[in-house]
């Protein structure tokens, strides 16, 4: 442990002999719970919060369930109040800097200041000018809290990266005006994407489950009209429970010549999709960002995937390659990947 980390720990509610284990354990818990909400919170980010007592024990865990509902900090504080343990709270862990503005919900920085919390650990700073400033407000005296960002603690660099990955879809939309775009591609041992005759897939059960977890976590799907005409895909979440009462998922079909079947479009709309068409793949990103999409998934055939690749319109690319009875999975990413985080945190979906 470095001298800077030791100095930071002296500011916490823990004893001087304590270590970073309670902080690490707490962040692992809230990251896993927040990952479970990916796909439900758009246009807001997925955020988790834990409240710890003076010994570092987790008292409550809160997540932001969906836009318009309480933020993670407010959820955790309410749970502590309902459980009669609010007076025991000393430390708050949160994956994203608490907001400092009044939107559909009150500022979380004020909620934490008005609680017994003495120290706040923050996974990553808020990138939006409108909501940023929560850390500074928390530190204001009198009545301020000690604040530590994970990026200032080298021993917790892996957790900082995970919090960045969790925020990546939201940050992409608000800072680049385009959603985070993930590509999922399945190949057989010959490098073909075409399943054997009479089959719809050739990948393993585990790979299929991962693909459906990715569908669940994303706000939109991008496909090509060729895929629709060839396969009549459903694009529904089937192998894991979908988010209850989630907003309608967007489905964008790249179709330059008006070939999209009206009956298929009607069926998809009945299944909970808002179906859009685009004659220009390059315009799809801003179209989705305008509709509050944080994370989009490309499920398409070789032609569209080649265009996506050539245009650089992807942020991470998941390749599932069948080799005998085994699937080999590789993930390329341009930054900290939420898809990587999704693979590592199954949380409640597969328990």
C-alpha positions as CSV (number, residue, x, y, z in Angstrom):
1,X,0.0,0.0,0.0
2,X,1.4,3.4,-1.0
3,X,1.7,6.4,1.3
4,X,-1.1,8.3,-0.6
5,X,-3.4,5.3,-0.1
6,X,-2.5,5.1,3.6
7,X,-3.3,8.8,4.0
8,X,-6.6,8.4,2.4
9,X,-7.6,5.5,4.6
10,X,-6.9,7.5,7.7
11,X,-9.7,9.7,6.6
12,X,-12.3,6.9,6.5
13,X,-14.5,5.8,9.3
14,X,-12.4,2.6,9.6
15,X,-9.7,2.1,12.2
16,X,-6.1,3.0,11.2
17,X,-5.3,-0.7,11.0
18,X,-7.9,-1.4,8.4
19,X,-7.2,-2.1,4.7
20,X,-8.8,-1.7,1.4
21,X,-10.7,-5.0,1.5
22,X,-14.1,-3.5,2.6
23,X,-13.9,-0.9,-0.2
24,X,-12.9,-3.5,-2.8
25,X,-15.6,-6.0,-1.7
26,X,-18.2,-3.2,-1.6
27,X,-17.4,-2.0,-5.1
28,X,-17.5,-5.5,-6.5
29,X,-21.0,-5.9,-5.1
30,X,-22.4,-2.6,-6.5
31,X,-20.7,-3.1,-9.9
32,X,-22.3,-6.5,-10.3
33,X,-25.7,-5.1,-9.2
34,X,-25.4,-2.2,-11.6
35,X,-24.4,-4.4,-14.5
36,X,-27.8,-6.2,-13.9
37,X,-29.6,-2.9,-14.8
38,X,-27.8,-2.3,-18.1
39,X,-30.6,-1.9,-20.7
40,X,-33.2,-0.6,-18.2
41,X,-31.9,2.9,-17.3
42,X,-31.5,4.6,-20.6
43,X,-31.2,7.5,-21.2
44,X,-29.6,7.5,-17.7
45,X,-26.5,5.5,-16.8
46,X,-26.5,2.3,-14.7
47,X,-25.2,3.2,-11.2
48,X,-24.7,1.3,-8.0
49,X,-24.3,2.4,-4.4
50,X,-23.4,0.7,-1.1
51,X,-23.6,2.0,2.4
52,X,-21.1,0.7,5.0
53,X,-20.9,0.9,8.7
54,X,-17.9,1.9,10.8
55,X,-16.4,-1.5,10.5
56,X,-16.7,-1.7,6.7
57,X,-19.7,-4.0,6.7
58,X,-22.3,-3.5,3.9
59,X,-25.6,-2.3,5.3
60,X,-27.6,-1.7,2.1
61,X,-27.1,-1.8,-1.7
62,X,-29.0,0.5,-4.1
63,X,-29.2,0.7,-7.8
64,X,-30.9,3.1,-10.2
65,X,-33.8,1.0,-11.6
66,X,-34.9,3.3,-14.5
67,X,-35.2,6.9,-15.6
68,X,-37.5,8.9,-13.4
69,X,-37.0,6.7,-10.4
70,X,-34.7,7.4,-7.4
71,X,-31.0,7.3,-8.1
72,X,-28.8,4.6,-6.5
73,X,-27.7,6.7,-3.5
74,X,-31.3,7.6,-2.7
75,X,-32.3,3.9,-3.0
76,X,-29.6,2.8,-0.6
77,X,-30.4,5.6,1.9
78,X,-34.1,4.7,1.8
79,X,-33.3,1.0,2.4
80,X,-31.1,1.9,5.4
81,X,-33.9,4.1,6.8
82,X,-36.5,1.4,6.3
83,X,-34.2,-1.2,7.9
84,X,-33.5,1.1,10.9
85,X,-29.7,1.1,10.3
86,X,-29.3,4.6,8.9
87,X,-27.6,5.8,12.1
88,X,-24.9,3.2,11.6
89,X,-23.9,4.4,8.1
90,X,-20.4,6.0,7.9
91,X,-19.2,5.3,4.3
92,X,-20.8,5.4,0.9
93,X,-19.5,3.7,-2.2
94,X,-20.9,4.8,-5.6
95,X,-19.9,3.9,-9.1
96,X,-20.5,7.3,-10.5
97,X,-20.0,10.8,-8.9
98,X,-23.3,11.7,-7.1
99,X,-25.3,14.2,-9.2
100,X,-25.4,17.8,-8.1
101,X,-28.5,19.1,-9.9
102,X,-32.3,18.7,-9.7
103,X,-33.8,16.9,-12.6
104,X,-36.6,14.3,-12.3
105,X,-35.1,13.5,-8.8
106,X,-33.3,15.7,-6.2
107,X,-29.5,16.0,-6.0
108,X,-27.8,12.9,-4.6
109,X,-25.0,15.0,-3.2
110,X,-27.5,16.8,-0.9
111,X,-29.0,13.5,0.2
112,X,-25.6,12.2,1.2
113,X,-24.7,15.4,3.0
114,X,-28.0,15.2,5.0
115,X,-27.1,11.6,6.1
116,X,-24.6,10.2,8.6
117,X,-22.1,9.5,5.8
118,X,-18.6,10.7,6.6
119,X,-16.7,9.4,3.6
120,X,-17.7,8.9,0.0
121,X,-15.7,6.7,-2.4
122,X,-16.4,7.5,-6.1
123,X,-15.8,5.1,-9.0
124,X,-15.7,7.7,-11.8
125,X,-16.4,11.4,-12.2
126,X,-19.6,12.5,-13.9
127,X,-18.8,13.6,-17.5
128,X,-21.8,15.8,-17.9
129,X,-21.6,19.5,-17.0
130,X,-25.2,19.6,-15.9
131,X,-24.9,16.9,-13.2
132,X,-21.2,17.2,-12.3
133,X,-19.9,18.9,-9.2
134,X,-21.3,16.4,-6.7
135,X,-17.8,15.7,-5.2
136,X,-17.1,19.3,-4.7
137,X,-20.5,19.9,-3.0
138,X,-20.0,16.9,-0.8
139,X,-16.7,18.4,0.5
140,X,-18.1,21.8,1.1
141,X,-17.8,23.0,4.8
142,X,-19.4,23.1,7.2
143,X,-20.9,19.7,7.2
144,X,-18.8,18.2,4.4
145,X,-17.6,14.7,3.7
146,X,-14.2,13.3,2.8
147,X,-14.2,12.2,-0.8
148,X,-11.9,9.7,-2.6
149,X,-11.9,8.9,-6.3
150,X,-10.8,5.4,-7.2
151,X,-8.4,6.8,-9.8
152,X,-6.4,8.3,-7.0
153,X,-5.8,4.9,-5.4
154,X,-3.5,2.7,-7.6
155,X,-4.4,-0.4,-5.6
156,X,-8.0,-0.1,-6.9
157,X,-7.2,0.7,-10.5
158,X,-9.1,-2.4,-11.7
159,X,-12.3,-1.2,-10.0
160,X,-11.8,2.2,-11.6
161,X,-11.6,0.5,-15.0
162,X,-14.8,-1.4,-14.2
163,X,-16.6,1.7,-13.3
164,X,-15.5,3.3,-16.5
165,X,-16.7,0.3,-18.5
166,X,-20.1,0.5,-16.7
167,X,-20.4,4.2,-17.6
168,X,-19.1,3.8,-21.2
169,X,-22.5,3.5,-23.0
170,X,-23.9,6.6,-21.3
171,X,-20.7,8.6,-21.7
172,X,-20.5,7.7,-25.4
173,X,-24.0,9.1,-26.0
174,X,-23.5,12.3,-24.0
175,X,-20.0,13.1,-25.0
176,X,-19.8,11.8,-28.6
177,X,-23.5,12.0,-29.5
178,X,-23.5,8.3,-30.5
179,X,-24.3,5.2,-28.5
180,X,-21.7,2.6,-27.6
181,X,-21.9,0.1,-30.4
182,X,-21.2,-3.6,-29.8
183,X,-20.9,-6.1,-32.6
184,X,-21.7,-9.8,-32.1
185,X,-20.4,-12.2,-34.7
186,X,-20.6,-16.0,-34.7
187,X,-18.4,-18.0,-37.0
188,X,-18.0,-21.8,-37.7
189,X,-14.6,-23.5,-38.0
190,X,-14.5,-22.4,-41.6
191,X,-15.1,-18.8,-40.8
192,X,-18.7,-18.9,-42.1
193,X,-21.6,-17.2,-40.4
194,X,-24.2,-19.5,-42.1
195,X,-25.6,-22.3,-39.8
196,X,-26.0,-25.8,-41.2
197,X,-29.2,-26.6,-43.1
198,X,-32.1,-27.0,-40.6
199,X,-30.4,-25.1,-37.8
200,X,-30.6,-21.5,-36.7
201,X,-27.2,-21.5,-34.9
202,X,-24.1,-23.5,-34.3
203,X,-22.8,-22.0,-31.1
204,X,-22.9,-23.5,-27.6
205,X,-25.6,-23.0,-25.0
206,X,-23.2,-20.8,-23.0
207,X,-22.6,-18.6,-26.0
208,X,-26.3,-18.3,-26.8
209,X,-26.9,-17.2,-23.2
210,X,-24.2,-14.6,-23.5
211,X,-25.8,-13.3,-26.7
212,X,-29.2,-13.0,-25.0
213,X,-27.6,-11.2,-22.0
214,X,-26.2,-8.7,-24.5
215,X,-29.6,-8.2,-26.0
216,X,-31.0,-7.6,-22.6
217,X,-28.3,-5.0,-21.8
218,X,-28.6,-3.0,-24.9
219,X,-31.2,-0.4,-25.8
220,X,-31.3,-0.9,-29.6
221,X,-30.4,-3.5,-32.3
222,X,-29.0,-2.7,-35.7
223,X,-29.5,-5.1,-38.5
224,X,-29.7,-5.3,-42.3
225,X,-32.7,-6.0,-44.5
226,X,-30.8,-9.0,-46.0
227,X,-30.8,-10.6,-42.6
228,X,-34.5,-10.0,-42.2
229,X,-35.3,-11.4,-45.6
230,X,-33.1,-14.5,-45.1
231,X,-33.9,-15.4,-41.5
232,X,-36.9,-13.5,-40.2
233,X,-35.1,-13.0,-36.9
234,X,-37.1,-12.3,-33.7
235,X,-34.4,-10.4,-31.7
236,X,-36.2,-11.0,-28.4
237,X,-34.6,-11.8,-25.1
238,X,-35.3,-15.5,-24.4
239,X,-32.6,-17.3,-22.5
240,X,-32.5,-14.9,-19.5
241,X,-35.3,-12.8,-17.9
242,X,-35.7,-9.5,-19.6
243,X,-36.2,-6.3,-17.7
244,X,-39.7,-5.9,-16.3
245,X,-41.6,-3.0,-17.8
246,X,-38.7,-1.9,-19.8
247,X,-39.1,0.8,-22.4
248,X,-39.7,-0.4,-26.0
249,X,-36.4,-1.4,-27.6
250,X,-35.4,0.3,-30.8
251,X,-34.7,-1.9,-33.9
252,X,-33.0,-0.2,-36.9
253,X,-33.1,-2.0,-40.2
254,X,-30.6,-0.7,-42.8
255,X,-32.7,-0.8,-46.0
256,X,-31.6,1.3,-49.0
257,X,-34.3,0.0,-51.4
258,X,-37.5,-0.3,-49.3
259,X,-37.5,-4.1,-49.1
260,X,-38.5,-4.5,-45.5
261,X,-41.6,-6.8,-45.3
262,X,-44.6,-5.0,-43.7
263,X,-45.8,-8.1,-42.0
264,X,-42.4,-8.7,-40.3
265,X,-42.3,-5.1,-39.1
266,X,-45.8,-5.4,-37.7
267,X,-44.9,-8.6,-35.8
268,X,-41.8,-7.0,-34.3
269,X,-43.8,-4.0,-33.2
270,X,-46.2,-6.3,-31.5
271,X,-43.2,-7.9,-29.7
272,X,-42.2,-4.7,-28.1
273,X,-39.9,-3.0,-30.7
274,X,-40.1,0.4,-32.3
275,X,-38.9,-0.4,-35.8
276,X,-37.0,2.2,-37.8
277,X,-35.4,2.0,-41.2
278,X,-32.4,3.9,-42.5
279,X,-30.9,4.2,-46.0
280,X,-27.6,5.5,-44.5
281,X,-25.7,3.4,-42.0
282,X,-23.5,6.4,-41.1
283,X,-26.6,8.3,-39.9
284,X,-27.8,5.5,-37.6
285,X,-25.6,6.5,-34.6
286,X,-26.9,10.1,-34.3
287,X,-30.5,8.8,-34.9
288,X,-30.2,6.5,-31.9
289,X,-28.5,9.1,-29.7
290,X,-31.3,11.5,-30.4
291,X,-33.7,8.9,-29.0
292,X,-31.7,8.4,-25.8
293,X,-30.0,5.1,-26.7
294,X,-26.9,4.5,-24.6
295,X,-25.9,1.1,-26.0
296,X,-26.7,-0.5,-29.4
297,X,-25.9,-4.0,-30.6
298,X,-25.3,-5.0,-34.3
299,X,-26.7,-8.4,-35.3
300,X,-26.4,-8.7,-39.0
301,X,-24.9,-10.6,-41.9
302,X,-21.4,-10.5,-43.4
303,X,-22.2,-7.6,-45.8
304,X,-23.4,-5.1,-43.2
305,X,-20.7,-6.2,-40.7
306,X,-18.0,-5.5,-43.3
307,X,-19.5,-2.0,-43.8
308,X,-19.6,-1.4,-40.1
309,X,-15.9,-2.6,-39.8
310,X,-14.7,-0.5,-42.7
311,X,-16.5,2.6,-41.4
312,X,-15.1,2.1,-37.9
313,X,-18.7,2.2,-36.5
314,X,-18.0,-0.1,-33.5
315,X,-16.7,0.2,-30.0
316,X,-16.3,-3.5,-29.1
317,X,-16.5,-6.6,-31.2
318,X,-17.4,-10.0,-29.8
319,X,-16.4,-12.9,-32.0
320,X,-17.6,-16.4,-31.2
321,X,-15.8,-19.0,-33.2
322,X,-16.9,-22.6,-33.2
323,X,-14.1,-25.1,-33.1
324,X,-15.3,-28.7,-32.7
325,X,-17.3,-28.9,-29.5
326,X,-15.7,-25.7,-28.1
327,X,-16.5,-22.0,-28.7
328,X,-13.6,-19.6,-28.6
329,X,-14.6,-16.1,-27.7
330,X,-12.5,-13.0,-28.4
331,X,-13.3,-9.4,-27.6
332,X,-11.8,-6.4,-29.3
333,X,-12.5,-3.0,-27.7
334,X,-11.5,0.5,-28.3
335,X,-11.9,1.5,-24.6
336,X,-13.0,0.0,-21.3
337,X,-15.8,-2.4,-22.5
338,X,-19.2,-2.8,-21.0
339,X,-19.4,-6.1,-22.9
340,X,-16.3,-7.3,-21.0
341,X,-18.0,-6.3,-17.8
342,X,-21.2,-8.1,-18.8
343,X,-19.3,-11.3,-19.4
344,X,-17.6,-11.1,-16.0
345,X,-20.6,-10.2,-13.9
346,X,-23.5,-12.7,-14.4
347,X,-25.1,-11.4,-11.2
348,X,-28.7,-12.7,-10.7
349,X,-29.4,-13.7,-14.3
350,X,-27.8,-17.1,-14.2
351,X,-28.0,-17.9,-10.5
